[in-house]
Amino acid sequence: MTEAEKVHRILFLISGILILVFICGIGYYVYPLIMKGQQKQMIIDIAQGEITKNSDTIDFEGLKALNPETVGWVSIEGTPLDYPVVQTDNNDYYLSHNFEKNPAIEGTVFLDAVCDSKKSRNDILYGHYMRDETMFGVLWQYQDEAFLKEHNLIKYDRPSDSGEWEIFSVYTTEADYDYRQPEFANDNDFISYMNRVKDRSIYDTGVVLNPTDSVLTLSTCIYTFDNARFVVHARKIIK
């Protein structure tokens, strides 16, 4: 074998190894994304299955068969945010477990443990800030007022209580800021509290709050500064 042939064989082997490493690397990053997408689609298919109540647009019975802790479904049309909502007795478990209760870095959208899903005036939902805009990763786009104008409604359905919610405030805040109060002594207490968080909005949404409104709060981590949170508040539209 000539020296040139040896060099050619070595280069051929190195090329083969590099291609193999590249394929394995692609598989390492892409396969979990594919599986996550398939899992989400499976859950959506269940949610769109047999509707058992006239007021429901989500098959909650089907979802509860998969996870009995299901309490709702949240979505924003035209975005990847389209998920079941669960609730357990703490705010830690679903930070690291998916809807099927398997360990998962993206966690699950969940309702604050202190909220009564049937009586709270302010339902607080948490979801991770994912850079691919899954879970609550898309919320950061509400820093742009033009995005709000195109996506000003949140669909949040609960068993026998489907509804749309109109966004009235978006802002970044410290994690310990008081924006997560679920219940209020009276309507005056409620409207005073909500007007305060409305005043924190980074722009005026033009939405007027009423003392008898119900509110939905979406909260996620954001990396603007240490321990920051990005918050979106919406009022339920009564039709």
N, C-alpha and C positions, 0 to 999 in steps of 0.2 A: 504493500500500500504506500503510495507516494505521500509526501508531506502535505501536499494540497488536499488529497483525499482525506487525510486525518483531520485537517482543519475543518473541512466541509462536514465530516461526520460529527465533530464536536459541536459545531454551530447548529447542526440539525438537531442534536440531542438537547442543546440549551434552548432552542426555539420550542421544541416539544414540551420541555419542562415549564417554560414561561406560559405557554398556551394553557397547559393543565392547571397551573396556579391561577391564571386569569379566570378560567371556567369555574374553578372551585370557589374563588373569591366572589364571583357573580352569584353563584348558587348560595353562598353563605348569607349575602345581603338580600337577594331577591326572593329566595324561597320563603323566609318568614313573612315578607310583604304579601306574597301570593296566598299563603295560608291565612293571614289576618284578613285579607280581602274575601276569601272564601267563607271564613267564619262569619264575617259581617253579613254577607249575602244570605247565608243560611238563616241567620237570625231575622233578617228583613223578610225572607220568604215565610218564616213562621208567623211574623207579625201581620203579614198580609193574607194570612190563611182564613179560616172560617171565622167570621164575625158573629158573635153570639148575642150582642145587644144592639138595638137600633141606634143608640147614641154613640157607639164605639166605632172608631175608624181603624183600630188596632185590635188584633186578636190576642187580648191579654190572657185568656185562658190557655192558649197555646204557649205563650211566653212563660207563664207561671208553671207550666208543666216542665219547662227546662230550668227555670229558676224561680222558686216560690217567692223570692224577695222582690220581684218586679212590681214597681209602683207607677210606671209611666213610660212615655216615649217622647223624646225631644228631637226636633229637626229644624233646620233652616234651609228653605228651598234654594237650590242652586249652589249648595256647598256640601262638603263631605260630612257635615254634622247631621247625623241621622241614626240615633241610637236608643236602645232601651234604657230606662232609668231604674235603678235598684235602690234599696235602703236596708241597712242592717242597724245593729245597736251601737255602732261606733263609726268614726270617720277615717279609719285606718285600713280596714280590710280591702276595700275595693280600690285603694290606691295601687295595689299590686296584684290584683286578681281580675280576670275577665268575667264576662257575663256567665260563663259556664263554671266559674269558680276555680279556674286553673291559674297558676302563677303567670303573670303577664306584665311586662314593663309599662304597657299603655293603660293598664287598669280598666275601669269601667266608669261611666257616668253614674253618679249616685246622689241621692237626696240626703241632705244633712240629717244626722241621727236625731237631732232635737226637733225636727219638723213633724207635725202631724199631717200626713198627706191629705187628710180630709178637712182639716180645720185651720191650718196655718194661713195667715194673711200674706206671708212672704215665704214661698218655697225656694230654698237655696240648693242649687245643683252645682256639683264639683266635677271637673274633668281635667285630665292632664293637658298641658300645653305641648303638643307634639309638632315637631318641625315640618312634618309632611301634611300638616293641617287636619289630621284625623283627631278624634276626640274633640277637645276644645281648642285645638291649635288654630282654627280659623278665626277665633274671636279677635285676635290681634289686629285683623284687618279693619275692625270697627274704629281704629284710630283715624281712619280716612272717612270723612263725612260722606264722600261719594259712595262708598261701600254701603253705608247705612241706608242711603236713599234707595239702593237697589235691593237691600235685604233688611228691611225695617221690621219684619214680622218673624216671630218664633212660633213654631207649632209645638205645643206641649199638651199631650193627651194623657189623661188618667182614666182608669176604668169608670165608664159611665159619665165621663166629663171631658169631652174633646173641646179644644179651644185654640184660638190664636192670641198671641201676646204682642203688644206694640212696644218697641224699645223706646225708653224715655231718658236713659242716662248711660253713658259709657265713660270709664275713667281707670287710671292706674292708681293704686293706693298701697299703703303699708298693710301687711297681713293682719295687724292688730286693730285696724280701723273698724269702727262699728258700722258694718253694712249687712250683717247677717242676723238681724233680729226677726224671729218668725211670727211672734204674736204681740198684740198691742192692747193696752188697757181700754182704749176707745177709739173712735174714728178720728178725733182731734189729735191724739197721740200718733196715730198711724200717718195722717197727712203731714204732720210736722216732721216726722222722721223721713218720709219719702221725699218731701220737698228739699230736705237737707242733702240727701244723696243725689237728687236731681241737680242741685246747684253745683255739685262737683263735676258734672259732665264736662268733657273737654270741648263740647260744642252744644248749642241749643238744638234739641231735636224737634221742638215745636209741639210736643205732646203735653196736654194738660191733664194733671192728675185729679181724681175725685176722692173724697174721703171714704167712699165705700168700695174702692178698687181692691182687686187682688193683684199681687205682684209676684213675678218670677225673677229670681236672681241667678245668673250664671257666673261662676267664679273659677279662675284658673291662675296658675303661676305664670309670671312673665319675668324676663331677665333684664328689665330696664334698670333695676338696682337690686340690692340684696333683699331677699324676702318680699319681693313685690308681688302684687296680685292685679290682674286685669278683671274688671267687673262690668257686667252688662245687666241692667235692670229693664224689665218690661211689664206693662200693665195688661191685664186680661181685657180683651175686647168683648163687650156684652152685645150680642146681636138680638 
